[in-house]
Amino acid sequence: MKVAIILLAVLVGAAAVVTQIKLTHKESRRMKLLKAGLWEKHLRRKQLFRARYFHSKLVGIQNANDYDDMEYTGNITIGTPATQEFIVVLDTGSSNLWIPDSSCTNSDCKKKNVFRQAASSTYKKNGGSWSVSYGDGSQASGILGQDVMTFGGAHEPQLQIKDQIFGQAKKMSGFGNDVVDGILGLGFTDLADAGVTPPLINAVENKLLDKPMFTVWLAARGTRQDEVGGVFTYGDYDHVNCGQEIESVPLTVAAYWQFKLAGISAGSYSNNKGWEAISDTGTSFIGGPSTVVEKIATALGGEYDYYNDLYFIDCNAKNGPLNLKIGSNTYAISEDNYIVEVDTNLCVIAMFKEEYGGWGPAWTIGDPFIREFCQIHYIEEEKIGFAKAIH
């Protein structure tokens, strides 16, 4: 693969490991299109897709995520020998693992690393099929296969999972200009298309991790393209990059990493209505109900731009934190994390209006919050914890 995940350490116990892996920071699709003046065109296409989706009776299509904001990637290998390497989104907002198959002939697959089942001595046919459709209009579908999957790049010590079922994309659209080959979902089985057990859940069920948990730490904003952007620690807590005070709340639904957001406030505006929310490493902004996002953005000093559907703000604005109330604690997101520079002296508030249709989580809590607070995912206990990130 073009950019390898660096395996920091593998601590081997009797039959379990702690694996700490560095992430690579990439410029999101949103940022690229904004700089190129093409975001408005893309936005209209996405809005058309969503209008068609919400008014259709399609079955078997999962409106799981929106990868316009994907900023962090990692590497995996599939097959034996472990030389078939893929760049993937490490995504807590979905649960399927899929990569392009060598049989994919459409244009989106031409620049991707593709899986060649004949080159793997451990590959097994599954006989199943899968199909996903994402909130940005991108889609992928194909067959299911089964093989050895590893967290980490080729020629490195890795967390290895045998007989992992994964998607082989025979068709994909909307990913042609992205650096990623596929998606590695880190949510729960209930969220997965075709009922496939996600790789990390598989690892826990087979007692491959020292502890049934993983921790996410993201580097401070300002990380350059292709530089290390964070660390995923599988099997333990990240004692180096995260503070020692951890506050946790139970998941309301173990599908996404979903919890109760008790309230949100900024400046003179406060709302304690309470909503369902998810922690999502696949989203570089924070998304929520349009009326609330509008009031929050206004309180922070943002000005709405209709054509780009974004809130522009003075890059040097100091209007106080964006506060999230979770459990009995209030978590403050600083200006450094919710103000994003899209071009020289041109900044936006890292929030977007999310149309959730009255079902599912109302808020998608992405990277601005995750950069400020480490996310500790307790898989068996079905809870999520937060600790101050160390930068």
N, C-alpha and C positions, 0 to 999 in steps of 0.2 A: 504494500500500500504506500501511497505518497507520504503519509504522515503516520509515524508509529506511536502508539501509546507506550510510554516508558514504564516498565514494571519496577517500582521502587523497592519492594521487599516481599518475600514470600516466607512466612514463618510457619514451618511445618510441625504439626503436632502428631498425635498418633494416627489420625485419619482425617484431620481437618486443617484448614489453612486460613491465614489472614493475608489478603492480597490488596496491595495499595497501588493504584494506577493513576498516572497523570493524564489529564485531559488536554486536548489541543483546542485553542480558541480560534474560531472562524468568524468572519464577518457575516452577519445574517443576510438572508435574501432581502428582507425589508430594507436594510441599510444600503445594500448594493443598488437596489432599484431606486431608492430615494436619491442617491448620488447621481444616478444615470438619468434621472427625470422620468423614469418609467413606472414608478410606484402607482400613480393614479390609474394608468391603464390596467395594471395587474389587479388593483383593488376593484375596479368595475367588473372584471371577469370573475373575481372571487364572489362578489355580491350576487352576480347572476347565478352562479353555481349554488350558493346558499339558498336563494329564493326558490330555485327548482327543487332542491333537496327537501326543504321544509314543506313543500306543497305536494311532494310525491308520496307514493305508498311503497317505496322500495324496501325490500326485506333483505337482510344479510349484508347491508352496507353500514359500516361503522364510522360515524362522524367523530373520530377519536381525537384528532389534534390538528394543529395548524402550524406548519413548519416554516412559515415566513420568518419566524423569530429564532430559529435554531442557531445557536452560537458555539456549542461545545460538541466535539466529536471524539471518538475513541476507536481503537482497532480491535478486531476479533479475527480468529481463524476458524475455518470449518473444514473438516475432512482430515484424512491421513494419507501422506504426511501433512504436517501443519504448515503448508506453504501457500494455501489459498487464503489470502488476507483481504479484509474488507473494512472500509471506513463506515462507521455507523453513528447515528444519533443515540446517545445514552439517555433514554427517555423514560422518566418515571410517570409520564402521562399516558402511556400505552403499555401493552403487554405482549405483543407479538414480536418475534424475531423473523425478519425476512431480508433476503438479499437477491440481486438480479441473477437469473439463471442464464446459462449459455444459449438456451433456446430462444431467449427474448430477442426479437429483431426490430422492435420499434426504435425510433431515434433516441429516446431517453436512455436506452441501455448502451448506446455506442461508446460512451466515454467512461463507462463504469467497469469496475472489477466484477467479473461474472463467475458464478459457481459452475464448475465442470464436474459432474457427478462421476464420470468415468475415470477421473484422475484421483479419486479417493477409494482406498481399499476397504473403508469401513462404512461406506454409504449404503443405506437401505431405503427401498421405496416404501412409502406410507399408504398411498392410494387416495388420500384426502385432497381437498382443495380449499382455497381461502380467497377472500376478497375484502379489501378495506378501501374506504374513501374518506379523505381527510377534509378538515374545515377550510383549507385553502384551495380546494378544488383538485388537489393531486390524488391519484388513485394507483393502486397496485393489486394484482391478482395472479394466481398461479396454482401450483401443486405443492403438496407437503412432502418433505423428505425427512430422513433421520440420519444423524451422523454425530461425530465427535465435534464439540464446539468449545472454544477456549476464549476466555477473557484475556486480551493482550495480543501483541503482534507476534509474527513469526520469529523464530530464533531467540525467543525469550522464555524464561520460566513463566508458566501460566496456570490459572485456575481452569482445570479441564473438566468438562461435563460430557459424559458418554451418552449415546443414544438420545440426543436432543432433537426434538421435532422442530423444524423450521420451515419457513415459506420460501419457495423458489419462484421468484416473480417471472412469469412469462410475458406479462404486459405491465407497463407502468407509464404514467404520464404526470407531468408537473415537477419532475425531479431532474430534468435534463441539465439545468444550469447550476445544480447544487453539487458541492464537493462530496457529499455522502453517497455511498452505494446503497445503504439500506437503513433499517431501524432495529434497534435492540430495545425492546420494551422491558421495563423494570417494575411494572405494575403486577397485580394479582391475576390468578387464573380466570376469575369471573369476568374480567374485562377482555380476555383474549378471544379473537375470532377462532372458530372451529374448536373451542374448548382446549386448545393446546396449553400445556404447562409451560410457563415462561422459564427461561434458563436459570434465573436466580432462585426461583421457587423450587425448581428441580434440584439445584445445588443444596438447598436447605433440607428438602425431603430426603436426600441421600447423605446428609450429614457431612458435606464437603467443606463447610465453613466452621471456623472455630466457634463463632456465635451466630445465631440466625438474625443477622442485622447488616446494614451497610450505612455508611456516612458519606455525605456530599459536602465538600468545601469548594467554593469558587473564589478565584483570585479577585483582587480589587479591580474596579473598572479602569480601563486604560491599557489593559493587556493587548499587545499587538497581535496582528494576524499571524497564525501559525506558532505562536508562543504558548508555553504551558499556561492553561487557563483555570486549572483547578485539580482536585484529587478526589477520586472515588475510593473509599476504603471498604472492601468487602470482608465481612466476618468480624468487625470490631469497630470501636470508636476511634476517631482521628484525634489522638492526644496532642499532636504537634500543631495542627492548624485550627483547632476548635477549643474554646474555653471550657473549663471544667464544670460550670453550672449548667445543667441540662433541665429544661422544663418540657414535659411531654403531655400529650392529650390523646385520648383514644380515637381511633378511626371511626367515623360514623358508618362507612361502608368500605369493606375491604375489596375494592376493585381497583379504582384509582387510589392514590394516597390521599384520601378524602377525610376532612375534619370540619368542625364547626368554626366559622369565622364569626365571632360574637359582635364585632363592631369595627368601624374604620373612621378615621378622622384626619383632618389636616386644617391648619389655620383655625378659622372660626367655625368650620363645618364639622359636624359629628353625626354619625348614624349608627345606632345600636340595634338595628332591626334583626341582625343575625342571618347568616346564609351558609350554605354548603360551599366548601372551597377545596381545591386540590393543590398540592405542591407539585410543580412540573418543571423538571430540568430541561424540557424541550421547548420552553418559551422564554424569550429574553425580556418580555414585558409583563405587566400585570393586567389581566383582563377582568372586567366585571360589568354589572348592569349599567346600561347607558346613562340613565339619569344620575346614578351615584357617581360614576366616573366623571361625568360632566361637572358636577358640583365640586368634587375633589380637585380636578384639574384647575377649575376657576379659583378655588381657595389657595392653590399653590402658585397662582400667577400665570397660568397657561392661557393661550389664545387658540381657539379652535380653527383649524383649516379644513373646510368642507371637502375640497378636492383630494386631499391626502388622508382625510379622516384621522388626523393627529392633532395633538395640542403642542404648539410651539411655545418656547419659553426662553427668556434671557439666560444665556449659558452661565452667567455669574449670579443668578438669582439666589437669594438666601431667605426663603420664606418658611423655613422650619421643616420638620420631618413629616413624612407620611406614616401614620400610626395604624397598626393592625392589632386588634384585641383578640387574643386566642387563649381560651381557658381563662385563668385569672391574671394573665400577664398582658402587658402592652408592649409591642415590638416596634421600635422607631426605625424607619428607613430614611437615611440621610440624603441630602441633595446630591451627593457624589454618586449615589446609586440609582436615584430615580430621574436624574437629568442626564440625557444621552446626547452626545454630539454626533450629528449626522453629516455635518460638513463644517468647514472653518467658520467659527462664530455662528453656527446654526444648530440649535438644540431643540429637543422635544422632551416632553414628559413621558416616561416609559410606562404608559398605560394605554389600553385600548378598550373600546366598547364591545362587549361580548353578548351575542344574541344566543341565549341558551334555551329559548322557547318554553320556559317554565318548568323544564325537567332537567335532572342532572345538576351538577355543581354550578353555582352562579358565578364563582370566582376562580380564575386560574392564576395562582400565585407563582410567578416565574422568577427570573434571575435577580431582579433588584432586591428582593427579600432574601434569596438564597445566598447572595454575596454578603449580605449583612449578618445572616444567621445560618450556621451549619444546620443541615437537615439530617436527623438521625432516624433511620427507618428500622423499626422493630417488626420483623416479618411475622414471627409466631405469636407475639403479643398483640399484634394488630394495633400499633400505636405509632405516633410520630413525635420526635423530640426536636427542640431548637436550642442552640447554644451560640453565643457570640463568636463570630468568625474572627480569627487572628490574622491581621495583614501587616 
